[in-house]
Amino acid sequence: MKDKLTTKQFADLCKVEKRTLFYYDEIDLLKPIEITEKGYRLYNLDQFDTMSMIKALQSVGMSLGDIKALMKERDITECKAVLNKQIELLKEKQEELRLAEQILSQTMDQLDRYLEKGCNQFYLEETPDTYLITREMPERSTKHINYISIGYHIGVIMQEADATVPWLIFKKAPDRRRANAIKPAGVYACIYQSVPNGKVSEAILSFMDILSSKHIDTEGPLYVDDLASDFIQFPNQEYIFNFSMKCKS
C-alpha cells in the first residue's frame, strides 16, 4: 500500500477535487489502478504525470474528449495534426474575443456619449465619415429587433423618415477596408430619446417635428442608433435611441 494513494491523497497531490477523479474514472480518461473490496479507488505516483498532461492540455483549451483521444494516439504525425487543429481553434477564439472586446468598447463609447448629451436634448454635431457594415433587415425580424433575431447591431437605417420598416441594419466597421457603407461626414441633427417598446414610429415623428420647428432641412436616411439594449435594461422597460439625420449644406 505504500506506493498506492487514496482518492483524497491523489486529489490533493494533483490539486483537484475528488469528484474530478470520480468523473475522469467514469469517462475512462484516468482510471484508478485498483478498486478495493470495499470500493475504494487507489492510484499510484506514475499517474501523477498523466494528470499533469491532462491539465496541460486543458490549459490550451482542449476538451476532455479530444484529450482522451490524443492520450490514446501513438502516431506522432497524428498527434501533431490534433495539436495543429487546436492552434486553429485558438486563433478562431482569439478573433471571437477581439470582436467581443470591440463590441463592448463601442457600447461604452455610446454610453459615454449619452451621459454627455443627456436624454431629450436636441443638438447639432459635426461628424467625420463613419464606416459601417450593413445588411438588409430580414422580413421575419421587423417586429423583434434584438440580438436573437438579427445578431449584434448598433442600429437601423430608415430610408424614409416616415417609414415604418427599417431598411438596413448596421454596426460600425473597424476600418474602411471591412466596411460596405459610409455614414458621410457632415453636420447632423441629433437627439437621444427614451422610447417605450413598440413606440419607435412615434419617437421618429417627434424627432421630425423638432426638425420642422427648428427649420432644419435634412438629406439622406435617418439613422436610429440603439443604445446598449443588448446589454442594459433601462428603467420602465424603455429603450434609448439616438436619432440623427444629415443637415443640408
C-alpha positions in Angstrom: 0.0 0.0 0.0 2.9 2.3 0.5 3.1 3.1 -3.3 -0.6 3.5 -3.5 -2.7 6.6 -2.9 -6.3 7.0 -1.8 -8.5 9.2 -3.9 -8.1 12.1 -1.4 -4.3 11.7 -1.3 -4.1 11.7 -5.1 -6.6 14.5 -5.5 -4.6 16.7 -3.0 -1.4 15.8 -4.9 -2.9 16.8 -8.3 -4.7 19.9 -6.8 -8.1 18.8 -8.0 -11.4 17.9 -6.3 -12.2 14.2 -5.5 -15.3 14.5 -7.7 -13.0 15.3 -10.7 -11.2 12.0 -10.3 -14.6 10.2 -10.0 -15.7 11.9 -13.3 -12.4 11.0 -15.1 -12.9 7.4 -14.0 -16.5 7.5 -15.3 -15.5 8.7 -18.7 -12.4 6.4 -18.9 -9.9 9.3 -19.0 -8.0 8.4 -15.9 -8.9 5.3 -14.0 -7.6 4.1 -10.7 -5.1 1.3 -10.7 -7.2 -0.7 -8.3 -10.6 -0.7 -6.6 -10.6 -2.5 -3.2 -13.1 -4.9 -2.0 -14.7 -2.1 0.0 -15.0 0.0 -3.2 -12.1 2.4 -2.5 -10.2 3.7 -5.5 -6.4 3.6 -5.4 -3.9 5.5 -7.6 -0.1 5.5 -7.9 2.5 8.1 -8.4 3.0 7.2 -12.1 -0.5 8.6 -12.8 0.6 12.0 -11.5 2.3 12.6 -14.9 -0.8 11.6 -16.6 -2.9 14.1 -14.6 -0.3 16.7 -15.4 -0.7 16.0 -19.1 -4.5 16.3 -18.8 -4.2 19.7 -17.0 -1.6 21.0 -19.5 -3.9 20.1 -22.5 -6.9 21.7 -20.7 -4.8 24.9 -20.2 -4.6 25.3 -24.0 -8.3 24.8 -24.4 -8.7 21.2 -25.4 -11.9 19.4 -24.5 -11.8 16.2 -22.4 -13.0 14.2 -25.4 -10.1 15.5 -27.5 -7.6 14.9 -24.6 -8.9 11.3 -24.2 -8.4 10.7 -28.0 -4.9 12.3 -28.0 -3.7 10.3 -25.0 -4.6 7.0 -26.8 -2.8 8.1 -30.0 0.7 6.8 -30.5 1.4 8.2 -34.0 3.4 11.4 -33.7 2.1 12.7 -37.1 -1.5 12.2 -35.9 -0.6 13.9 -32.6 0.8 16.9 -34.5 -2.4 17.1 -36.5 -4.5 17.2 -33.3 -2.4 19.9 -31.8 -2.4 21.9 -35.1 -6.2 21.7 -35.1 -6.2 23.1 -31.5 -4.0 26.0 -32.7 -6.6 26.9 -35.4 -9.4 26.7 -32.8 -7.4 29.0 -30.5 -7.0 31.5 -33.4 -10.7 31.4 -34.0 -11.3 32.0 -30.3 -8.9 34.9 -30.3 -10.8 36.5 -33.2 -14.1 36.0 -31.3 -12.6 37.6 -28.2 -11.3 40.5 -30.3 -14.7 41.1 -31.8 -16.3 40.9 -28.3 -13.9 43.5 -27.0 -14.6 45.7 -30.0 -18.4 45.4 -29.4 -18.1 46.3 -25.7 -15.8 49.2 -26.4 -18.3 50.6 -28.9 -21.1 50.2 -26.4 -19.0 52.1 -23.8 -18.4 54.9 -26.2 -22.2 55.1 -26.9 -23.0 55.2 -23.1 -20.4 58.0 -22.6 -21.9 60.0 -25.4 -25.4 59.6 -24.0 -24.3 60.6 -20.5 -22.6 63.7 -22.0 -25.6 64.8 -24.2 -28.5 63.7 -21.9 -31.9 62.5 -22.9 -34.4 64.6 -24.9 -31.7 67.2 -25.6 -31.6 68.2 -29.3 -28.1 69.0 -30.6 -26.1 69.5 -33.8 -22.9 67.6 -34.2 -20.2 67.6 -36.9 -19.0 64.1 -37.6 -16.4 62.6 -39.9 -17.1 59.7 -42.3 -18.2 56.7 -40.3 -17.5 53.3 -41.8 -20.4 50.8 -41.4 -21.2 47.2 -42.0 -24.8 47.0 -43.2 -27.2 44.3 -44.3 -30.8 44.2 -45.2 -33.4 43.7 -42.5 -34.8 40.1 -42.6 -38.6 40.3 -43.0 -39.3 38.0 -40.1 -37.4 40.3 -37.7 -39.3 43.6 -38.3 -41.3 43.1 -35.1 -38.4 41.9 -32.9 -35.1 43.7 -33.5 -32.7 42.2 -31.0 -29.6 40.0 -30.7 -31.5 36.8 -31.1 -33.4 37.9 -34.2 -30.7 39.7 -36.1 -27.4 39.4 -34.2 -25.4 42.2 -32.7 -26.0 45.6 -34.2 -25.7 49.3 -33.3 -28.8 50.4 -35.1 -31.0 50.6 -38.2 -31.3 52.9 -41.1 -34.7 54.2 -42.3 -34.7 55.0 -46.0 -37.6 57.4 -45.4 -38.2 59.3 -42.2 -41.9 58.3 -42.2 -41.2 54.7 -43.0 -42.4 52.0 -40.5 -40.0 49.2 -41.5 -36.2 49.6 -41.2 -34.2 49.5 -44.5 -30.9 48.3 -43.2 -29.2 47.0 -40.0 -25.8 48.5 -39.3 -22.8 48.3 -37.0 -19.5 50.1 -37.0 -16.7 48.7 -39.1 -13.2 48.6 -37.6 -11.8 50.2 -40.7 -12.6 51.3 -44.2 -11.5 48.0 -45.8 -14.1 46.0 -43.9 -16.9 48.5 -44.5 -19.6 48.2 -47.2 -21.2 51.6 -46.4 -20.4 55.1 -45.1 -22.3 57.4 -43.0 -21.0 60.5 -44.7 -19.2 63.4 -42.9 -21.2 66.5 -42.2 -23.3 68.2 -39.6 -26.0 66.0 -38.1 -29.2 66.9 -36.2 -29.4 64.5 -33.3 -31.4 63.6 -30.2 -31.4 60.8 -27.6 -34.9 59.7 -26.7 -36.3 57.2 -24.2 -38.8 55.1 -26.1 -41.4 52.5 -24.8 -41.3 49.2 -26.6 -43.2 49.4 -29.9 -43.3 53.2 -29.9 -40.3 53.9 -32.2 -42.5 55.3 -35.0 -44.0 57.8 -32.6 -40.5 58.8 -31.5 -39.4 59.3 -35.1 -42.3 61.6 -35.8 -41.5 63.5 -32.7 -37.9 64.0 -33.9 -39.2 65.1 -37.3 -41.5 67.7 -35.6 -38.4 69.1 -33.8 -36.5 69.4 -37.1 -39.5 71.2 -38.6 -39.9 73.6 -35.6 -36.3 74.5 -35.9 -36.5 74.9 -39.7 -33.7 72.4 -40.3 -33.5 70.9 -43.7 -32.0 67.4 -43.9 -30.9 64.9 -46.5 -30.2 61.3 -46.7 -31.6 58.5 -44.5 -32.5 58.5 -40.8 -30.1 56.7 -38.5 -31.5 55.1 -35.4 -28.8 54.1 -33.0 -29.8 51.5 -30.4 -28.1 52.4 -27.1 -26.8 49.2 -25.5 -30.2 47.5 -25.2 -28.4 44.1 -25.8 -26.5 44.7 -22.5 -28.5 47.0 -20.3 -32.1 47.1 -19.1 -33.2 50.7 -18.8 -36.0 51.9 -16.3 -39.6 51.2 -17.1 -38.6 48.7 -19.8 -37.9 51.5 -22.2 -35.2 51.8 -24.8 -32.8 54.6 -25.5 -32.3 55.6 -29.2 -30.3 58.2 -30.8 -31.9 59.7 -33.9 -29.7 61.5 -36.4 -30.1 63.0 -39.9 -27.6 64.9 -42.0 -28.3 68.6 -42.4 -28.3 70.0 -45.9 -25.2 72.0 -46.7 
